[in-house]
Amino acid sequence: QVQLVESGGGLVQAGGSLRLACAASGLTFSDYDMAWYRQAPGEERTIVAAISYNGKTTYYTDYAASVKGRIAISRDNAKNTVYLQMSSLKPEDTAVYYCAADPRGTSPSLSNRRYDYWGQGTQVIVSS
C-alpha cells in the first residue's frame, strides 16, 4: 500500500521558517512526480509546488517567492522523501499542507493533473 506521511509543520511566528517533509512508502519513489498542496479553512485545496521524478523540473505557483528563495521544493530519492522549505512566513501561509504523488509520464504538466496519492497533511500556523 502507498503511504505518504507529512511532518515538520507547527506553530511559527511571522518571519520564521519551516521545512516540511513527506516520507513515501509502498511505491518506487524515483518513478513518481511529487507535489505539495495547501488548504486553508473554508478554501479549496491548491497546489504550492511540484517536482519531477528525477528532480530536474520544478513548478511553483508563486514563482516570485521561489526566485527570492522563500520557498523551495526538493527531493532525496535515496530517502524516499520530498521537502518543502518555507521561510519569511506570513500569517496567510497558515494552512494544512498536503503531499501528493503521481506516476511519471502521466502528464507533461506538474500542476495541471490529478495526483493519485495523498498524505493526511501537516498543519502550519503562522502567528503575527
CYANA upper distance limits for C-alpha pairs under 8 A (distance plus 0.5 A):
  1 GLN  CA     25 SER  CA      8.28
  1 GLN  CA     26 GLY  CA      5.60
  1 GLN  CA     27 LEU  CA      8.34
  2 VAL  CA     24 ALA  CA      7.88
  2 VAL  CA     25 SER  CA      6.23
  2 VAL  CA     26 GLY  CA      4.76
  2 VAL  CA     27 LEU  CA      6.47
  2 VAL  CA    117 TYR  CA      7.87
  3 GLN  CA     24 ALA  CA      6.22
  3 GLN  CA     25 SER  CA      5.75
  3 GLN  CA     26 GLY  CA      6.74
  3 GLN  CA    117 TYR  CA      8.39
  3 GLN  CA    118 TRP  CA      8.31
  3 GLN  CA    119 GLY  CA      7.41
  4 LEU  CA     22 CYS  CA      6.72
  4 LEU  CA     23 ALA  CA      6.19
  4 LEU  CA     24 ALA  CA      5.14
  4 LEU  CA     25 SER  CA      7.16
  4 LEU  CA     99 CYS  CA      7.31
  4 LEU  CA    100 ALA  CA      8.01
  4 LEU  CA    117 TYR  CA      8.10
  4 LEU  CA    118 TRP  CA      6.78
  4 LEU  CA    119 GLY  CA      5.05
  4 LEU  CA    120 GLN  CA      8.10
  5 VAL  CA     22 CYS  CA      5.82
  5 VAL  CA     23 ALA  CA      5.74
  5 VAL  CA     24 ALA  CA      7.08
  5 VAL  CA     99 CYS  CA      8.23
  5 VAL  CA    119 GLY  CA      6.00
  5 VAL  CA    120 GLN  CA      7.34
  5 VAL  CA    121 GLY  CA      8.09
  6 GLU  CA     20 LEU  CA      7.49
  6 GLU  CA     21 ALA  CA      6.04
  6 GLU  CA     22 CYS  CA      4.79
  6 GLU  CA     23 ALA  CA      7.00
  6 GLU  CA     98 TYR  CA      7.63
  6 GLU  CA     99 CYS  CA      7.15
  6 GLU  CA    119 GLY  CA      7.02
  6 GLU  CA    120 GLN  CA      7.64
  6 GLU  CA    121 GLY  CA      6.35
  6 GLU  CA    122 THR  CA      6.26
  7 SER  CA     20 LEU  CA      6.25
  7 SER  CA     21 ALA  CA      5.75
  7 SER  CA     22 CYS  CA      6.89
  7 SER  CA    122 THR  CA      6.47
  8 GLY  CA     18 LEU  CA      7.37
  8 GLY  CA     19 ARG  CA      6.43
  8 GLY  CA     20 LEU  CA      4.97
  8 GLY  CA     21 ALA  CA      6.56
  8 GLY  CA    122 THR  CA      7.73
  9 GLY  CA     18 LEU  CA      7.51
  9 GLY  CA     19 ARG  CA      8.15
  9 GLY  CA     20 LEU  CA      6.65
  9 GLY  CA    122 THR  CA      5.85
  9 GLY  CA    123 GLN  CA      5.71
  9 GLY  CA    124 VAL  CA      5.43
  9 GLY  CA    125 ILE  CA      8.43
 10 GLY  CA    122 THR  CA      8.36
 10 GLY  CA    123 GLN  CA      6.49
 10 GLY  CA    124 VAL  CA      5.52
 10 GLY  CA    125 ILE  CA      6.59
 11 LEU  CA    124 VAL  CA      6.69
 11 LEU  CA    125 ILE  CA      5.26
 11 LEU  CA    126 VAL  CA      6.46
 11 LEU  CA    127 SER  CA      7.81
 12 VAL  CA     16 GLY  CA      6.63
 12 VAL  CA     17 SER  CA      7.88
 12 VAL  CA     18 LEU  CA      8.46
 12 VAL  CA    124 VAL  CA      8.28
 12 VAL  CA    125 ILE  CA      6.78
 12 VAL  CA    126 VAL  CA      5.52
 12 VAL  CA    127 SER  CA      6.76
 13 GLN  CA     89 LEU  CA      8.12
 13 GLN  CA    126 VAL  CA      5.86
 13 GLN  CA    127 SER  CA      5.27
 13 GLN  CA    128 SER  CA      6.68
 14 ALA  CA     88 SER  CA      7.33
 14 ALA  CA     89 LEU  CA      5.73
 14 ALA  CA     90 LYS  CA      5.51
 14 ALA  CA     91 PRO  CA      6.90
 14 ALA  CA    126 VAL  CA      6.20
 14 ALA  CA    127 SER  CA      6.16
 14 ALA  CA    128 SER  CA      5.87
 15 GLY  CA     87 SER  CA      7.33
 15 GLY  CA     88 SER  CA      4.56
 15 GLY  CA     89 LEU  CA      5.36
 15 GLY  CA     90 LYS  CA      6.98
 16 GLY  CA     87 SER  CA      6.35
 16 GLY  CA     88 SER  CA      5.92
 16 GLY  CA     89 LEU  CA      6.03
 17 SER  CA     85 GLN  CA      8.08
 17 SER  CA     86 MET  CA      5.93
 17 SER  CA     87 SER  CA      4.48
 17 SER  CA     88 SER  CA      6.61
 17 SER  CA     89 LEU  CA      6.61
 18 LEU  CA     85 GLN  CA      6.55
 18 LEU  CA     86 MET  CA      5.81
 18 LEU  CA     87 SER  CA      6.91
 19 ARG  CA     83 TYR  CA      7.16
 19 ARG  CA     84 LEU  CA      6.09
 19 ARG  CA     85 GLN  CA      4.81
 19 ARG  CA     86 MET  CA      6.58
 20 LEU  CA     83 TYR  CA      5.98
 20 LEU  CA     84 LEU  CA      5.48
 20 LEU  CA     85 GLN  CA      6.80
 21 ALA  CA     81 THR  CA      7.11
 21 ALA  CA     82 VAL  CA      6.33
 21 ALA  CA     83 TYR  CA      5.00
 21 ALA  CA     84 LEU  CA      6.99
 22 CYS  CA     81 THR  CA      5.89
 22 CYS  CA     82 VAL  CA      5.75
 22 CYS  CA     83 TYR  CA      6.80
 22 CYS  CA     99 CYS  CA      6.74
 23 ALA  CA     79 LYS  CA      8.35
 23 ALA  CA     80 ASN  CA      6.44
 23 ALA  CA     81 THR  CA      5.07
 23 ALA  CA     82 VAL  CA      7.33
 24 ALA  CA     29 PHE  CA      7.41
 24 ALA  CA     80 ASN  CA      6.02
 24 ALA  CA     81 THR  CA      6.61
 25 SER  CA     29 PHE  CA      8.11
 25 SER  CA     80 ASN  CA      7.75
 28 THR  CA     32 TYR  CA      7.70
 29 PHE  CA     53 TYR  CA      8.18
 29 PHE  CA     77 ASN  CA      6.97
 29 PHE  CA     80 ASN  CA      6.14
 30 SER  CA     53 TYR  CA      5.94
 30 SER  CA     54 ASN  CA      7.02
 30 SER  CA     77 ASN  CA      6.25
 30 SER  CA     80 ASN  CA      8.21
 31 ASP  CA     53 TYR  CA      6.03
 31 ASP  CA     54 ASN  CA      8.39
 31 ASP  CA    103 PRO  CA      6.56
 31 ASP  CA    104 ARG  CA      6.23
 32 TYR  CA     52 SER  CA      7.74
 32 TYR  CA     53 TYR  CA      5.34
 32 TYR  CA    101 ALA  CA      6.60
 32 TYR  CA    102 ASP  CA      5.86
 32 TYR  CA    103 PRO  CA      4.86
 32 TYR  CA    104 ARG  CA      5.54
 33 ASP  CA     50 ALA  CA      7.92
 33 ASP  CA     51 ILE  CA      6.44
 33 ASP  CA     52 SER  CA      4.99
 33 ASP  CA     53 TYR  CA      4.87
 33 ASP  CA    101 ALA  CA      6.32
 33 ASP  CA    102 ASP  CA      5.82
 33 ASP  CA    103 PRO  CA      6.49
 33 ASP  CA    104 ARG  CA      6.03
 33 ASP  CA    110 LEU  CA      7.96
 34 MET  CA     50 ALA  CA      6.11
 34 MET  CA     51 ILE  CA      5.92
 34 MET  CA     52 SER  CA      6.95
 34 MET  CA     53 TYR  CA      7.50
 34 MET  CA     82 VAL  CA      7.73
 34 MET  CA     99 CYS  CA      7.84
 34 MET  CA    100 ALA  CA      6.18
 34 MET  CA    101 ALA  CA      5.11
 34 MET  CA    102 ASP  CA      6.98
 35 ALA  CA     47 ILE  CA      7.83
 35 ALA  CA     48 VAL  CA      8.06
 35 ALA  CA     49 ALA  CA      6.18
 35 ALA  CA     50 ALA  CA      4.43
 35 ALA  CA     51 ILE  CA      6.73
 35 ALA  CA     99 CYS  CA      6.37
 35 ALA  CA    100 ALA  CA      5.58
 35 ALA  CA    101 ALA  CA      6.91
 35 ALA  CA    110 LEU  CA      8.35
 36 TRP  CA     47 ILE  CA      6.58
 36 TRP  CA     48 VAL  CA      6.00
 36 TRP  CA     49 ALA  CA      5.85
 36 TRP  CA     50 ALA  CA      6.65
 36 TRP  CA     84 LEU  CA      7.89
 36 TRP  CA     97 TYR  CA      7.25
 36 TRP  CA     98 TYR  CA      6.09
 36 TRP  CA     99 CYS  CA      5.27
 36 TRP  CA    100 ALA  CA      6.70
 37 TYR  CA     45 ARG  CA      6.98
 37 TYR  CA     46 THR  CA      5.88
 37 TYR  CA     47 ILE  CA      4.65
 37 TYR  CA     48 VAL  CA      5.60
 37 TYR  CA     49 ALA  CA      7.62
 37 TYR  CA     97 TYR  CA      6.12
 37 TYR  CA     98 TYR  CA      5.51
 37 TYR  CA     99 CYS  CA      6.92
 37 TYR  CA    100 ALA  CA      8.02
 38 ARG  CA     45 ARG  CA      6.03
 38 ARG  CA     46 THR  CA      6.04
 38 ARG  CA     47 ILE  CA      6.85
 38 ARG  CA     48 VAL  CA      7.05
 38 ARG  CA     95 ALA  CA      6.47
 38 ARG  CA     96 VAL  CA      6.03
 38 ARG  CA     97 TYR  CA      4.85
 38 ARG  CA     98 TYR  CA      6.48
 39 GLN  CA     43 GLU  CA      6.68
 39 GLN  CA     44 GLU  CA      6.48
 39 GLN  CA     45 ARG  CA      4.90
 39 GLN  CA     46 THR  CA      6.98
 39 GLN  CA     95 ALA  CA      5.79
 39 GLN  CA     96 VAL  CA      5.79
 39 GLN  CA     97 TYR  CA      7.04
 40 ALA  CA     44 GLU  CA      7.88
 40 ALA  CA     45 ARG  CA      8.02
 40 ALA  CA     94 THR  CA      7.13
 40 ALA  CA     95 ALA  CA      4.77
 40 ALA  CA     96 VAL  CA      6.81
 41 PRO  CA     95 ALA  CA      7.62
 47 ILE  CA     61 THR  CA      7.33
 47 ILE  CA    111 SER  CA      7.54
 48 VAL  CA     60 TYR  CA      6.50
 48 VAL  CA     61 THR  CA      5.97
 48 VAL  CA     62 ASP  CA      7.87
 49 ALA  CA     58 THR  CA      7.72
 49 ALA  CA     59 TYR  CA      5.76
 49 ALA  CA     60 TYR  CA      4.92
 49 ALA  CA     61 THR  CA      6.75
 49 ALA  CA     72 ALA  CA      8.47
 49 ALA  CA     73 ILE  CA      7.01
 50 ALA  CA     58 THR  CA      6.06
 50 ALA  CA     59 TYR  CA      5.50
 50 ALA  CA     60 TYR  CA      7.23
 50 ALA  CA     73 ILE  CA      7.38
 50 ALA  CA    110 LEU  CA      6.51
 50 ALA  CA    111 SER  CA      7.52
 51 ILE  CA     55 GLY  CA      6.29
 51 ILE  CA     56 LYS  CA      8.04
 51 ILE  CA     57 THR  CA      6.23
 51 ILE  CA     58 THR  CA      4.88
 51 ILE  CA     59 TYR  CA      6.89
 51 ILE  CA     73 ILE  CA      7.33
 51 ILE  CA     74 SER  CA      7.57
 51 ILE  CA     75 ARG  CA      8.31
 51 ILE  CA    110 LEU  CA      7.55
 52 SER  CA     56 LYS  CA      6.79
 52 SER  CA     57 THR  CA      5.77
 52 SER  CA     58 THR  CA      6.89
 52 SER  CA    104 ARG  CA      7.98
 52 SER  CA    110 LEU  CA      7.66
 53 TYR  CA    104 ARG  CA      6.76
 55 GLY  CA     74 SER  CA      7.57
 55 GLY  CA     75 ARG  CA      7.13
 58 THR  CA     73 ILE  CA      7.98
 58 THR  CA    110 LEU  CA      8.18
 59 TYR  CA    110 LEU  CA      7.08
 59 TYR  CA    111 SER  CA      7.72
 60 TYR  CA     66 SER  CA      7.34
 62 ASP  CA     66 SER  CA      7.25
 63 TYR  CA     67 VAL  CA      6.87
 64 ALA  CA     68 LYS  CA      6.80
 65 ALA  CA     69 GLY  CA      6.74
 65 ALA  CA     70 ARG  CA      5.69
 65 ALA  CA     71 ILE  CA      6.40
 66 SER  CA     70 ARG  CA      6.29
 66 SER  CA     71 ILE  CA      5.48
 66 SER  CA     72 ALA  CA      6.52
 69 GLY  CA     87 SER  CA      8.38
 70 ARG  CA     85 GLN  CA      8.19
 70 ARG  CA     86 MET  CA      6.13
 70 ARG  CA     87 SER  CA      5.40
 70 ARG  CA     88 SER  CA      6.74
 71 ILE  CA     84 LEU  CA      7.57
 71 ILE  CA     85 GLN  CA      5.98
 71 ILE  CA     86 MET  CA      5.10
 71 ILE  CA     87 SER  CA      6.97
 72 ALA  CA     84 LEU  CA      6.27
 72 ALA  CA     85 GLN  CA      5.60
 72 ALA  CA     86 MET  CA      7.24
 73 ILE  CA     82 VAL  CA      7.85
 73 ILE  CA     83 TYR  CA      6.12
 73 ILE  CA     84 LEU  CA      5.14
 73 ILE  CA     85 GLN  CA      6.86
 74 SER  CA     82 VAL  CA      6.32
 74 SER  CA     83 TYR  CA      5.73
 74 SER  CA     84 LEU  CA      7.14
 75 ARG  CA     80 ASN  CA      8.29
 75 ARG  CA     81 THR  CA      6.30
 75 ARG  CA     82 VAL  CA      4.66
 75 ARG  CA     83 TYR  CA      6.40
 76 ASP  CA     80 ASN  CA      6.65
 76 ASP  CA     81 THR  CA      5.97
 76 ASP  CA     82 VAL  CA      6.83
 77 ASN  CA     81 THR  CA      6.90
 89 LEU  CA     93 ASP  CA      6.94
 89 LEU  CA    126 VAL  CA      7.25
 90 LYS  CA     94 THR  CA      8.12
 90 LYS  CA    126 VAL  CA      6.58
 90 LYS  CA    127 SER  CA      8.19
 90 LYS  CA    128 SER  CA      8.04
 91 PRO  CA    125 ILE  CA      7.78
 91 PRO  CA    126 VAL  CA      5.17
 91 PRO  CA    127 SER  CA      6.21
 91 PRO  CA    128 SER  CA      6.65
 92 GLU  CA    126 VAL  CA      8.04
 93 ASP  CA    124 VAL  CA      7.95
 93 ASP  CA    125 ILE  CA      7.93
 93 ASP  CA    126 VAL  CA      7.13
 94 THR  CA    123 GLN  CA      8.28
 94 THR  CA    124 VAL  CA      5.80
 94 THR  CA    125 ILE  CA      5.08
 94 THR  CA    126 VAL  CA      5.95
 95 ALA  CA    123 GLN  CA      6.60
 95 ALA  CA    124 VAL  CA      5.98
 95 ALA  CA    125 ILE  CA      7.16
 96 VAL  CA    121 GLY  CA      6.32
 96 VAL  CA    122 THR  CA      5.93
 96 VAL  CA    123 GLN  CA      4.87
 96 VAL  CA    124 VAL  CA      6.47
 97 TYR  CA    121 GLY  CA      5.71
 97 TYR  CA    122 THR  CA      5.81
 97 TYR  CA    123 GLN  CA      6.74
 97 TYR  CA    124 VAL  CA      7.62
 98 TYR  CA    118 TRP  CA      7.42
 98 TYR  CA    119 GLY  CA      6.38
 98 TYR  CA    120 GLN  CA      7.08
 98 TYR  CA    121 GLY  CA      4.80
 98 TYR  CA    122 THR  CA      7.11
 99 CYS  CA    118 TRP  CA      6.28
 99 CYS  CA    119 GLY  CA      5.84
 99 CYS  CA    120 GLN  CA      8.44
 99 CYS  CA    121 GLY  CA      7.32
100 ALA  CA    115 TYR  CA      6.54
100 ALA  CA    116 ASP  CA      7.75
100 ALA  CA    117 TYR  CA      5.95
100 ALA  CA    118 TRP  CA      5.01
100 ALA  CA    119 GLY  CA      6.99
101 ALA  CA    115 TYR  CA      6.12
101 ALA  CA    116 ASP  CA      6.53
101 ALA  CA    117 TYR  CA      5.59
101 ALA  CA    118 TRP  CA      7.11
102 ASP  CA    106 THR  CA      7.79
102 ASP  CA    114 ARG  CA      8.28
102 ASP  CA    115 TYR  CA      5.36
102 ASP  CA    116 ASP  CA      5.71
102 ASP  CA    117 TYR  CA      7.12
103 PRO  CA    116 ASP  CA      8.46
107 SER  CA    112 ASN  CA      8.43
107 SER  CA    113 ARG  CA      7.10
109 SER  CA    113 ARG  CA      7.30
